[in-house]
Amino acid sequence: MNATVNGKRLQDLPPKGGYGPIQTERVKLRSIFGVKSTIALFLATTISGMYAYYLNFKLIRRHEIEMRSARWAIFPALLAERDRAVLKQMRRSRNIEAELMKNVEGWEVGTYYGEPIFYLDDPNQFRDPTFLEHFAHSDPKVYRERAERHLFT
């Protein structure tokens, strides 16, 4: 780099007395915590974390027991509601079949021209309807939505 003093060019030279010594040895960092305080901090956080985990585990366990008890308590009611809905749908399907086939001679509801479709041990025995029977007289769009839900969930 060229410097000018009174129009003269001066050469860039080192400072008077020369440059300082080049540092080549390692500079040790100052530590914030000592060995004992680091181990004490580690043990304190570990023990407090384990205690917090234990308290949380007890809380979650109590909540799981409560939810399991609630599920078992409500399960019979849910089954009864499901059975009631199936019976209502079967009654609707039976009424639709009676209305649809009222002009056909020899047609008896629940049979195929007077011959029973299912042979049961007892005439009062209940047979669960298949999925297709359950939605026999419903809208095809509703049937498709229910079939997709039934198959993919």
VMD Tcl script that draws the C-alpha trace (Angstrom):
set ca {
  {0.00 0.00 0.00}
  {1.37 3.41 -0.88}
  {1.03 6.37 1.43}
  {1.80 9.96 0.54}
  {3.20 12.61 2.83}
  {3.65 16.00 1.23}
  {3.35 14.45 -2.19}
  {6.12 11.93 -1.55}
  {5.54 8.27 -1.62}
  {6.37 6.31 1.54}
  {6.88 2.60 1.80}
  {4.66 0.69 4.23}
  {7.02 -0.56 6.94}
  {6.58 -2.54 10.18}
  {6.05 -0.52 13.35}
  {9.09 0.76 15.20}
  {10.37 -1.93 17.52}
  {8.92 -4.66 15.28}
  {5.89 -6.87 15.56}
  {5.10 -8.69 18.80}
  {5.78 -12.43 19.24}
  {3.47 -14.88 17.44}
  {1.49 -16.92 19.92}
  {1.74 -20.66 19.16}
  {0.99 -22.29 22.52}
  {-2.54 -23.35 23.53}
  {-4.73 -20.92 25.48}
  {-6.62 -22.75 28.21}
  {-10.31 -21.87 28.49}
  {-11.76 -20.79 31.77}
  {-14.26 -23.37 33.08}
  {-17.59 -22.22 34.47}
  {-18.19 -25.27 36.67}
  {-15.69 -27.51 38.34}
  {-15.80 -31.31 38.31}
  {-17.63 -31.65 41.63}
  {-20.26 -29.03 40.81}
  {-20.84 -30.59 37.37}
  {-21.43 -34.05 38.88}
  {-23.66 -32.56 41.59}
  {-25.71 -30.68 38.98}
  {-26.04 -33.86 36.88}
  {-27.22 -35.93 39.86}
  {-29.65 -33.24 41.02}
  {-31.30 -32.89 37.60}
  {-31.42 -36.68 37.13}
  {-33.06 -37.29 40.51}
  {-35.54 -34.44 40.11}
  {-36.39 -35.65 36.58}
  {-36.96 -39.19 37.84}
  {-39.24 -37.91 40.60}
  {-41.25 -35.81 38.11}
  {-41.49 -38.84 35.80}
  {-42.77 -40.96 38.70}
  {-45.46 -38.41 39.59}
  {-46.52 -38.11 35.94}
  {-46.56 -41.92 35.58}
  {-48.88 -42.23 38.58}
  {-51.20 -39.57 37.14}
  {-51.33 -41.21 33.70}
  {-51.86 -44.65 35.23}
  {-54.77 -43.34 37.32}
  {-56.27 -41.71 34.23}
  {-55.93 -44.93 32.21}
  {-57.68 -46.94 34.95}
  {-60.48 -44.37 35.04}
  {-60.93 -44.49 31.25}
  {-60.87 -48.29 31.18}
  {-63.52 -48.41 33.93}
  {-65.66 -45.91 32.02}
  {-65.36 -47.95 28.80}
  {-66.38 -51.14 30.56}
  {-69.27 -49.34 32.27}
  {-70.68 -47.88 29.04}
  {-70.02 -50.94 26.83}
  {-73.38 -52.69 27.50}
  {-75.27 -49.47 26.73}
  {-73.39 -49.07 23.45}
  {-74.17 -52.67 22.48}
  {-77.84 -52.15 23.29}
  {-77.94 -48.98 21.18}
  {-76.27 -50.76 18.28}
  {-78.72 -53.69 18.51}
  {-81.64 -51.27 18.70}
  {-80.44 -49.44 15.58}
  {-80.05 -52.75 13.70}
  {-83.57 -53.84 14.67}
  {-85.02 -50.49 13.61}
  {-83.27 -50.76 10.24}
  {-84.49 -54.35 9.80}
  {-88.06 -53.20 10.56}
  {-87.71 -50.40 7.98}
  {-86.35 -52.85 5.39}
  {-89.21 -55.27 6.11}
  {-91.80 -52.50 5.68}
  {-90.18 -51.35 2.42}
  {-90.17 -54.94 1.14}
  {-93.86 -55.33 2.06}
  {-94.72 -52.08 0.28}
  {-92.60 -52.92 -2.77}
  {-93.90 -56.48 -3.25}
  {-97.56 -55.96 -2.26}
  {-98.77 -56.48 -5.85}
  {-96.83 -59.73 -6.39}
  {-98.99 -62.83 -5.90}
  {-97.67 -65.45 -3.51}
  {-95.06 -63.11 -2.03}
  {-94.66 -63.36 1.69}
  {-92.38 -60.88 3.45}
  {-89.16 -62.47 4.66}
  {-89.43 -65.44 2.29}
  {-88.81 -66.17 -1.37}
  {-92.28 -66.92 -2.72}
  {-93.27 -68.61 0.53}
  {-90.06 -70.57 1.01}
  {-87.86 -69.42 3.91}
  {-84.50 -68.02 2.90}
  {-82.78 -69.06 6.14}
  {-83.36 -72.28 8.02}
  {-82.99 -71.52 11.71}
  {-83.23 -73.90 14.66}
  {-86.02 -71.88 16.21}
  {-88.49 -69.62 14.37}
  {-87.82 -66.92 16.98}
  {-84.06 -67.20 16.58}
  {-82.29 -64.01 15.50}
  {-79.75 -63.99 12.69}
  {-77.54 -60.94 12.28}
  {-78.04 -59.35 8.86}
  {-75.11 -59.11 6.50}
  {-73.78 -55.72 5.53}
  {-75.56 -55.81 2.16}
  {-78.86 -56.90 3.73}
  {-78.63 -54.08 6.25}
  {-78.42 -51.46 3.49}
  {-80.58 -53.26 0.90}
  {-83.16 -50.48 0.44}
  {-80.97 -47.47 1.18}
  {-79.59 -44.78 -1.10}
  {-76.57 -46.10 -3.07}
  {-74.53 -43.07 -2.04}
  {-75.15 -43.84 1.64}
  {-74.35 -47.50 1.05}
  {-71.06 -46.63 -0.68}
  {-70.00 -44.24 2.10}
  {-70.76 -46.83 4.77}
  {-69.03 -49.59 2.80}
  {-65.88 -47.49 2.44}
  {-65.93 -46.67 6.14}
  {-66.55 -50.32 7.00}
  {-63.76 -51.63 4.76}
  {-61.07 -49.02 5.36}
  {-61.38 -48.44 9.10}
}
mol new
graphics top color blue
foreach p $ca { graphics top sphere $p radius 0.5 }
foreach p [lrange $ca 0 end-1] q [lrange $ca 1 end] { graphics top cylinder $p $q radius 0.2 }
display resetview
